[in-house]
Amino acid sequence: MSRALIARRLFDLAQRLRGAREELAVVDEQLQALSETAEDARVRSLVSETPLAHREYTEARRHLDALGRAQRALASSIAEMQANQDELLDRLLSDDHQRR
């Protein structure tokens, strides 16, 4: 793989990583807020013992679980991109070393 192609892939990957990290930061904030909302709904459900309160808690918990799965998938994607970036950097350094 040519040095220019590796550099281009690294640049593109860095852009994607930056975007994914920003998205993860937003998801983390949303997860924190939704976690608090779900906890409030859980307490209301326990205190009031009404079907409506239980349904609200169940729905909040479902949303929290879905957002947690999205967060884990995004974190996994970031880890994969970082590994790919490391591999490309290794190739670039190996290529430099071979040229000397």
Secondary structure, 3 states (H helix, E strand, C coil): CCHHHHHHHHHHHHHHHHHHHHHHHHHHHHHHHHHHHHHHHHHHHHHHCCHHHHHHHHHHHHHHHHHHHHHHHHHHHHHHHHHHHHHHHHHHHHHHHHHC
